[in-house]
């Protein structure tokens, strides 16, 4: 029996997800997508707690919390994948749009009608955008007007440049403008805008280097050094308390009585790991926002940032631990 997963959520949420799927260009129906979301999250919610309790001996409450967090992370990752695909499609279309407009203008100048000129300009190197142009032509044969089919094309991408271009073309059709000159001028304006964006990105390059260094080198090194220092401090206090079971003397001032740190080595190590992961993650998104203007493109940098940051943390911890061990052994 086929389960209708759409009925498990509200219509507004289903429409929102369907819109995201269409913008991302993912060839899957809403019911299948919801099946992946629901069954995937439910599977993690069941499997993770059982694995933690039976294999690792975790507390039941902590294991249940880990299952909830894992399921939530799965849903967020799937949604982030959709957003990344949407952003990737937008970037690609805006990059090739000037070339496409100039090809269309050349076809119109040669006497070809606008709809056929747009279809002929859809070269294979334009990828999925060419497929959408072909789908737009099918809509024309299905009874839609050229303006309606062009507006439908604009809705397939979350691109203000494409929507602005289509709006200008529709107005040119309605009010009888020179389409060739209009298309060439739009392509020129888009290229100028891209050039300005590259210049701004180049001027902000030093900020990118500073943030990347702080996230990948500075924070992991400092956390690794602090973690090893806490280990040394804990060892020193263990020796002091062994020689002075009653604690250190207060010299008559009770509130100045020294005492060992309350934090344990394992607790700080876990805190340091979590901090390095968070800093590297935010660093990837900040670098992406500065260099490309899009936060979501930071998903491309995220694995590399996490691997480098954690690698630096563990390598520095091992090196400093080895130095302290050799000093104490000497």
C-alpha positions, 0 to 999 in steps of 0.5 A, a space after each residue: 500500500 502506498 503511503 501519501 506522505 503529503 497528508 502528514 503535513 500541512 498544505 502550506 508546508 507541502 507547497 513550500 517544499 514543492 517550490 524548493 524542489 522546483 527551484 533546485 531542479 531536483 527531479 523527484 516528486 513531493 511524496 518521494 521527497 517527504 518519504 526521504 525526510 520522514 523515514 530518514 529522520 525517523 530511522 536516525 531517531 531510532 538507530 542512534 539511541 539504540 547504538 549508543 546505549 547497546 554499543 557505547 553504554 550511554 545513558 538512555 536520556 543522553 542517547 535519546 537526545 542524541 537521536 533527536 539531534 541526529 534526526 534534526 541535523 538530517 532534516 537541516 542537511 537535506 534542506 541545506 542541500 536544496 538551498 545549495 542547489 538553488 544557489 548553484 543554479 542561480 549562479 550558473 544562469 547569471 554567469 551565462 545569461 549575457 552570452 545567451 542574450 547576445 546570441 538571442 539578439 544576433 538571431 533577432 537581428 537576422 530576422 528570426 522571431 523572438 521565440 525561435 531566436 531564444 530557442 536557437 540560442 539555447 546551446 548545449 553548453 548552457 546546460 539545464 538552462 537550455 532544457 528550460 528554454 526548450 520547456 518554455 517553447 513546449 508551453 508556447 505550443 501548449 497555448 501559453 503566450 510568449 509573455 506567460 511562458 517567459 515569466 514561467 521561465 523566470 520563476 524556475 530560478 531564484 535570480 533577480 537578474 533573470 527576472 529583471 531581464 524577463 520583465 524588460 523583455 516582456 515590456 519591450 514586447 508589449 510596448 514595441 521596443 527595439 529588442 536587439 538593442 535591448 538585449 545587448 544593453 541588458 547583457 552589457 549591464 550584467 557583465 558590468 555588474 559581474 565585473 564590479 562584484 569581482 573587483 569588490 571580492 578582490 578588495 576584500 581578499 585580505 579579510 578572507 585570508 585573515 578569517 581563514 587563518 583565524 579559523 583554520 590555524 589560530 583557534 585550533 592551535 590555541 585550543 590545543 595548547 590550552 588543552 595540553 596546559 590543563 593536562 599539565 596543570 592537572 598532573 601538577 595538582 595531583 602531585 601537590 595533593 599527594 604530598 599534601 593530603 590536607 591541601 595547601 596551607 592558607 598562611 592565615 588568609 582562608 579565602 586565598 587558599 589555592 585549590 585545583 581546577 574544577 574542570 576535567 581534562 576530558 570535559 575541556 577536550 570535548 569543549 575544545 573540539 566543539 569550539 573548533 568545529 563551530 569556529 571552522 563552520 562559521 569561518 567557512 560561511 563567512 569566507 564564502 559570504 565575503 568572497 562570493 557574496 553568498 553564504 550558502 556557497 560556504 557548504 562547498 568549503 565546509 568539509 575542507 575547513 573542518 578537516 583542516 581545523 580538526 587536523 591542526 588541532 590534533 597535530 598540535 595537541 600531539 606535538 605539544 603533548 610530546 614536548 611536555 612528556 619529554 620535558 617531564 621525562 628529562 
